[in-house]
Amino acid sequence: MLGGAGVPAGGGGALATSLEVLGDHQRLALAGAIETSQRVEYRYRLEGFDRDWIAAGARRVAYYTNVPPGRYRFQVAAARADGTWETAPAAVAFALQPRFRQTPAFYALCVCAALLSAWAIYRLRVRSLEARQEVLQAQVQERTRSLVEANARLEEARQREADFVSGVSHELKTPLTLIRLYGETLQYGAGASEEERRSYCEIIMRESDRLTRLIERVLDFSRVDRGEKRYHLEPGDFASVVRDSLGIYSQYLRRQGYQVEVVVEQPLPVTRFDPDAVVDALLNLVDNAAKYSGEAGYVGIRVRSEGDRIVCEVEDRGNGIPPADREHLFRKFHRGRNASGKGGYGLGLYLVKHVMDAHGGTIEVDSEVGRGTRFRLVFTAGGAATEPAA
C-alpha cells in the first residue's frame, strides 16, 4: 500500500488518502477517511488513465482494473459545504511495473517460440515427406526388381521351351532317319547277309522303341502340364511288373555294351500303384544312368523292401551331379551342366517326381562328383490314400 500526505479539505476536516494495488486485475483502491459530515461528496481522477474526473458521491473508495504498466498520478477532491470543489486536490504519484508477460522480452520470447514451433513443424513435415519418399522409392525398387526377375524367369522359360522344341525335333529326327535308312537298306540291299539283315532289324526296332518312349514322354508332359494326367492305382504284383519291364530293357543295354546288374527281391509289401507310370519312372532313371555312366558303363538296379516300404534304387558310376544342379533336378526343362551332348530335353526327372507325388512316395538323390549317382524311389505300403490326379 502506498500512502500520501494529508491535505486540508472543505469543512475544516482533515483528508487522509491511501492507494492499494489489488491482485492480478491490477485493481487500485482508494480509501479515504474523512472527519467531516455525512454529506461530503468526492471526485477522483487517475492522470494517464482517466480523461475526466469521476464523481464518487459519498463513496470513499475508487476501483480500477486492467491498468497498463506506467507512471500515474491519482487525484481526489472533496466538495465544500457550498457545493464548490476545492482547487487543490490531494494527489499521490506511483508507478506500475509491468509483469513478465507484459515485457518486450516476453513478446520476443513468444515470437521466437512461434518461429521455433513453425520451424519444428516444417522439419517434421519435411522428414515425414522424406520418409514417405524413401518408402515409395523402396517399393518402386522392389517392384522393379520383381518385374526384372519375372521378366528374366519368363525369358528363361521361353528359352527353355525353345530348347525343348528344338531338342524334341532333333530327338524325333534321329530315330526317324535311322528307321528310314535301314528300312531302305533292307528293301534294296539284295546282297546283304542274314546276319546283317538281323542287325538292321534290331536297329529299326531299337529306334522305334526310342521314338515310342520319346512320344509317350512328350504326351505325358503335355497331360501333366495341362492338369489332365490321371493315375489308376490298384493292388498288384510290384516285383513282377518291375522285373518284366527291366528284364527287356537290361538286355538291350547289355547288347549296347553296358554292365547291368538287376536285383529284385521277393516278397515285397503289398501296395497300390499304376504299373505303366511306375515302369516309365524306372525306365527314365535307367536311361539317365546309362547316359551318364561314363567310361564305367555300369547300371545297377535294385528293388527291395525296407520295413513296410518298397525301395527302387538306380545307380551309375559316372561323373556324379554337381551340388549347384541338385536343387534344380526336378524342374521341367532343366538340364545339368554335364548334360551337353547327352541328348534329352529336361523332362525325365520332372515326370518321375510327378509320378512319385501321385503315389504318395518320395524320390531321393545321393550323388558324389567323380563317383556316381544313386536315385531312390520310395513307395509306402498301401500306396496313396486317394486316387491321385495331376
Beta strands, then each sheet from edge to edge (+ up, - down):
strand 1: 2-3
strand 2: 7-8
strand 3: 14-22
strand 4: 27-34
strand 5: 42-47
strand 6: 54-57
strand 7: 63-64
strand 8: 70-78
strand 9: 90-96
strand 10: 234-235
strand 11: 259-264
strand 12: 272-273
strand 13: 298-306
strand 14: 309-316
strand 15: 362-368
strand 16: 372-380
sheet 1: 1+ 3- 2+
sheet 2: 1+ 3- 4+ 7-
sheet 3: 6+ 5- 8+ 9-
sheet 4: 10+ 12-
sheet 5: 11+ 13+ 14- 16+ 15-
end
